[in-house]
């Protein structure tokens, strides 16, 4: 199986090529440069592997949640490539890809800074390598996020540093390990997508839609205290 994966939902820009189990990738923290980097990186990875786009079997993309522009860009690029090649497209949760940055654990909290005083959050079990969703993904203020049960969790993602680390401070007694600098990687999007394809998932590119979780993408002047 030969698959290209794209992840642009955060400040990180990431592209990966999986060729029969071998993984090549490009990844950099490059805010506002995603549009200029993704396609050249794809060409570079294919050239390194001695492949053409026509030899790809499938495309995968991190569908969000994350920054509105980055999510929209990644999905649009992946849809365009998949449509041009007539290949299946697999949409992968960006929070699930982020959860892969945590050590294997039955309880992983993946959180991304959503700005505007909120965080995107997802709960996962990564004990069997690939993340398994434990609850619906959501969007809330750091002081509204509640971890179920009484067990300890592993926390990853920029949401733990949002609002001067408000969520990390509030949940410190529940988090045994924290990596607030973790970012989603296209290589993990690829791994999750390959598993989905093996289970018969993935299909028409137009069926993959961005997961914004938020309809409103900017605060008014009054909400920002500037009016």
C-alpha positions as CSV (number, residue, x, y, z in Angstrom):
1,X,0.0,0.0,0.0
2,X,1.3,3.4,-1.0
3,X,-0.3,6.3,0.8
4,X,0.3,10.1,1.2
5,X,-0.9,11.8,4.4
6,X,-1.3,15.5,5.1
7,X,-1.7,17.2,8.5
8,X,-2.0,21.0,8.6
9,X,-4.6,21.6,11.3
10,X,-2.1,23.2,13.7
11,X,0.9,25.4,13.5
12,X,2.8,22.3,12.4
13,X,2.9,21.4,8.7
14,X,3.4,17.7,8.1
15,X,3.4,15.3,5.2
16,X,4.1,11.6,5.2
17,X,4.5,8.9,2.6
18,X,3.9,5.3,3.6
19,X,5.3,2.7,1.1
20,X,4.5,-0.9,2.1
21,X,5.2,-0.2,5.7
22,X,8.1,2.1,5.3
23,X,7.5,5.7,6.3
24,X,9.0,8.9,4.9
25,X,8.0,12.3,6.3
26,X,8.5,16.0,6.4
27,X,7.4,18.0,9.5
28,X,8.1,21.5,10.6
29,X,6.5,24.2,12.8
30,X,5.7,26.7,10.1
31,X,2.7,28.9,10.9
32,X,1.1,30.4,7.8
33,X,3.4,28.5,5.4
34,X,1.3,25.3,5.0
35,X,0.1,26.3,1.5
36,X,3.6,26.8,0.2
37,X,5.1,23.7,1.7
38,X,2.6,20.8,1.3
39,X,2.7,20.1,-2.4
40,X,6.6,20.6,-2.8
41,X,7.0,18.2,0.2
42,X,4.8,15.6,-1.4
43,X,6.8,15.8,-4.6
44,X,10.1,15.5,-2.6
45,X,8.9,12.4,-0.8
46,X,7.6,10.7,-3.9
47,X,10.9,11.5,-5.7
48,X,12.9,10.0,-2.7
49,X,10.8,6.8,-3.0
50,X,11.1,6.7,-6.8
51,X,7.3,7.0,-7.2
52,X,4.9,9.0,-9.2
53,X,1.5,10.3,-7.9
54,X,-0.2,7.7,-10.1
55,X,1.4,4.9,-8.1
56,X,-0.4,6.0,-4.9
57,X,-3.2,3.8,-3.7
58,X,-4.8,6.2,-1.3
59,X,-4.7,9.7,0.3
60,X,-5.2,10.5,4.0
61,X,-5.7,13.9,5.7
62,X,-6.0,15.2,9.2
63,X,-9.6,16.5,9.1
64,X,-9.3,18.6,12.3
65,X,-10.3,20.0,14.7
66,X,-7.7,22.8,14.7
67,X,-7.1,26.1,13.1
68,X,-9.9,27.0,10.6
69,X,-7.6,27.9,7.7
70,X,-5.2,25.0,8.2
71,X,-8.0,22.4,8.5
72,X,-9.8,23.8,5.4
73,X,-6.5,23.9,3.4
74,X,-5.5,20.3,4.3
75,X,-8.8,18.8,3.4
76,X,-9.1,20.8,0.2
77,X,-5.6,19.7,-1.0
78,X,-6.2,16.1,-0.1
79,X,-9.6,16.1,-1.9
80,X,-8.0,17.7,-4.9
81,X,-5.3,15.1,-5.1
82,X,-7.6,12.2,-4.5
83,X,-10.1,13.4,-7.1
84,X,-7.4,14.0,-9.7
85,X,-6.0,10.5,-9.2
86,X,-9.4,8.8,-8.6
87,X,-8.2,7.4,-5.3
88,X,-9.9,6.9,-2.0
89,X,-9.5,9.5,0.7
90,X,-9.4,8.8,4.5
91,X,-10.2,11.5,7.0
92,X,-8.4,11.1,10.3
93,X,-9.1,13.0,13.5
94,X,-6.3,15.4,14.2
95,X,-6.8,14.8,18.0
96,X,-6.4,11.0,17.4
97,X,-3.2,11.7,15.5
98,X,-2.0,13.9,18.4
99,X,-2.9,11.1,20.9
100,X,-0.2,9.0,19.2
101,X,2.4,11.4,20.7
102,X,1.6,10.0,24.1
103,X,3.2,6.8,25.5
104,X,0.8,3.8,25.2
105,X,-1.8,4.3,27.9
106,X,-5.5,3.3,28.4
107,X,-6.3,7.0,29.2
108,X,-4.9,9.8,27.0
109,X,-6.2,13.4,26.9
110,X,-5.4,15.1,23.7
111,X,-6.0,18.9,23.6
112,X,-5.4,21.6,21.1
113,X,-5.5,25.3,21.9
114,X,-8.6,26.6,20.1
115,X,-7.9,30.2,20.9
116,X,-10.8,32.4,22.1
117,X,-10.4,30.9,25.6
118,X,-11.2,27.4,24.6
119,X,-9.6,24.0,23.8
120,X,-10.4,21.2,21.4
121,X,-10.3,17.9,23.4
122,X,-10.5,14.2,22.8
123,X,-10.2,11.1,25.1
124,X,-8.4,8.0,23.8
125,X,-7.0,4.6,24.7
126,X,-3.6,4.1,23.0
127,X,-2.8,0.9,24.9
128,X,-2.9,-1.1,21.7
129,X,-0.7,1.3,19.7
130,X,-3.4,3.0,17.6
131,X,-5.8,5.4,19.4
132,X,-9.3,4.2,20.2
133,X,-11.9,6.9,20.9
134,X,-13.4,6.9,24.4
135,X,-15.7,9.9,24.0
136,X,-17.0,12.4,21.5
137,X,-14.5,15.1,20.7
138,X,-15.5,18.5,21.9
139,X,-14.7,22.2,22.4
140,X,-14.9,24.0,25.8
141,X,-13.2,26.4,28.1
142,X,-10.3,24.9,30.1
143,X,-12.3,25.1,33.4
144,X,-15.2,23.2,31.9
145,X,-13.3,20.1,30.8
146,X,-14.0,17.1,33.0
147,X,-12.1,13.8,33.0
148,X,-14.3,10.8,33.7
149,X,-13.6,8.3,36.5
150,X,-10.9,8.7,39.2
151,X,-7.9,7.3,37.3
152,X,-4.8,9.1,36.1
153,X,-4.4,10.3,32.5
154,X,-1.6,11.2,30.2
155,X,-2.0,14.7,28.6
156,X,-0.7,15.9,25.3
157,X,-1.1,19.0,23.1
158,X,-1.0,22.7,23.1
159,X,-4.3,23.0,25.0
160,X,-2.4,22.2,28.1
161,X,-0.4,25.4,27.7
162,X,-3.4,27.5,26.6
163,X,-4.6,30.4,28.8
164,X,-1.2,30.4,30.7
165,X,-1.6,26.6,31.4
166,X,-5.0,26.9,33.0
167,X,-6.0,23.3,32.1
168,X,-2.7,21.8,33.2
169,X,-2.9,23.5,36.6
170,X,-6.5,22.5,37.2
171,X,-5.9,18.8,36.2
172,X,-2.4,18.4,37.6
173,X,-3.5,15.8,40.2
174,X,-5.1,13.7,37.4
175,X,-2.2,13.9,34.9
176,X,0.7,11.6,35.4
177,X,2.6,12.8,32.3
178,X,2.2,16.0,30.3
179,X,3.6,17.0,26.9
180,X,2.2,20.5,26.1
181,X,4.5,20.8,23.1
182,X,3.3,17.7,21.3
183,X,1.9,18.4,17.8
184,X,0.1,16.0,15.4
185,X,2.2,14.3,12.8
186,X,1.3,13.2,9.3
187,X,3.0,9.9,9.9
188,X,0.5,9.1,12.6
189,X,-2.4,10.2,10.3
190,X,-1.0,7.7,7.8
191,X,-0.8,4.9,10.3
192,X,-4.4,5.4,11.4
193,X,-5.6,5.7,7.8
194,X,-3.8,2.5,6.8
195,X,-5.6,0.7,9.6
196,X,-8.9,2.2,8.5
197,X,-8.3,1.1,4.9
198,X,-7.5,-2.4,6.1
199,X,-11.0,-2.5,7.7
200,X,-12.6,-1.4,4.5
201,X,-13.0,2.3,5.4
202,X,-12.1,5.3,3.2
203,X,-14.0,6.3,0.0
204,X,-15.1,9.2,-2.1
205,X,-13.1,12.3,-1.5
206,X,-16.2,14.5,-1.2
207,X,-17.4,12.5,1.7
208,X,-14.5,13.7,3.9
209,X,-15.5,17.0,5.6
210,X,-13.5,19.3,7.9
211,X,-14.2,18.8,11.6
212,X,-14.2,22.4,12.9
213,X,-16.3,21.8,16.1
214,X,-16.8,25.6,16.1
215,X,-19.1,27.7,13.9
216,X,-17.7,31.0,15.1
217,X,-14.1,31.6,14.2
218,X,-13.5,35.1,15.6
219,X,-14.4,37.2,18.6
220,X,-16.2,40.5,18.3
221,X,-14.4,43.6,19.5
222,X,-16.6,43.7,22.6
223,X,-15.8,40.0,23.4
224,X,-12.1,40.9,23.1
225,X,-12.5,43.9,25.4
226,X,-11.7,46.4,22.7
227,X,-15.0,48.1,22.2
